[in-house]
Amino acid sequence: MLASRSSIRLPAGTRISAVRLLPAHVAAVGLHFGFKALGACFNHTGYDLQVKFLGIDYSEVAVALAANVGQKRGLSQVRFCHADATRLEDLEERFGLVLDKGTFDAYMLGAAASVDRYAASVLAALKPGGVFVITTCNSTADEVAALFTARGFVERDRVPYPTFEFGGRKGAAVATVALVARSGGA
């Protein structure tokens, strides 16, 4: 059974070492995060970061719902806006941390999907030295690393997930990879 977007969990005690390179106060953007995933986002890295978080979604209804729930929970460090993950260059700020938990998976199912467009968008959103953490249940860590290292990123870390064997092949239902922009651009 494939892992659903909302059921992806990092193994207990997991730390993404590339995130240690970030300052303690960091601006982060979550790509098309539902509010249910917001709590996991703050713990996604395994480090105690003071995060100023912007959640984006292409659905204005989802943004309004998330903002309402966030306000009710008193999350002043969290903002939400209507935006497209493939047009992050349109946002006014740049981020030290870009989190993707299934957005790339959903985007790549579309007829007009472009890995080049998606990678360029994430690169445009990152501050120098920023970290892109992508979690997927549709690709292996090797596949994710190959796709993004060919497009201006350098792999910095992976999360080890429990593995299983099927048909003589060994793998995991989920992959999380941390990447940074290659120095000097793509």
C-alpha positions, -999 to +999 in steps of 0.1 A: +000+000+000+014+034-009+018+060+018-007+089+015+004+125+017-011+130+051+003+098+066+040+104+058+059+106+091+096+109+098+110+080+119+113+090+155+144+109+164+152+117+127+173+148+120+180+162+086+216+173+090+215+198+062+191+219+083+219+225+108+234+249+083+205+273+087+203+301+112+182+296+143+156+320+129+145+310+095+117+319+070+102+287+056+076+281+029+055+250+027+043+241-008+005+234-009+004+224+027-029+216+042-033+227+078-032+190+090+004+189+078+015+221+095+024+207+128+045+180+111+062+208+091+076+224+122+090+190+133+100+179+098+136+189+103+142+174+137+158+206+149+145+234+171+142+262+146+123+294+153+103+293+120+084+321+104+062+300+082+043+308+050+020+281+037+009+284+001-018+267-018-033+272-053-068+268-037-082+300-022-106+280-002-078+259+014-059+291+022-089+307+039-095+275+059-059+272+070-057+309+080-089+305+100-076+275+118-042+291+124-059+322+139-080+300+162-049+282+174-030+314+180-002+307+155+011+342+149+043+330+132+022+313+104+008+331+073-010+316+044-014+329+008-027+319-025+002+310-048+015+285-073+044+262-064+057+265-100+058+303-098+076+309-064+096+337-080+064+357-079+065+357-040+081+389-025+104+370-001+130+344-003+133+315+022+159+296+041+138+264+040+114+252+014+093+221+024+075+199-001+055+170+013+038+155-017+034+186-039+059+175-064+041+141-066+008+157-073+023+183-098+040+156-118+007+138-125-005+168-146-003+169-184+018+201-184+042+189-156+079+200-160+106+190-136+127+219-150+099+244-142+094+230-107+131+230-099+136+265-112+107+277-091+122+262-059+157+276-067+141+311-072+125+308-037+156+298-018+179+323-001+216+315-006+225+285+015+188+276+019+176+240+021+150+223+000+135+193+018+113+171-004+092+141+008+077+119-018+059+086-020+061+083-058+099+083-063+129+067-047+155+089-029+179+081-058+154+092-084+146+125-065+183+132-061+190+125-098+161+148-109+172+177-088+210+174-089+206+176-127+188+209-122+210+230-100+209+213-066+234+194-045+221+165-023+230+171+014+210+145+033+184+117+032+161+103+058+163+066+064+129+050+063+120+014+070+124-008+039+106-037+025+114-063-002+090-072-030+098-091-062+135-093-053+138-055-050+143-036-018+128-001-012+109+022+010+073+036+006+086+071+013+117+091+005+129+124+020+159+142+005+174+175+016+191+196-012+208+229-015+214+251-045+246+245-063+270+274-058+270+297-088+235+285-099+225+258-123 
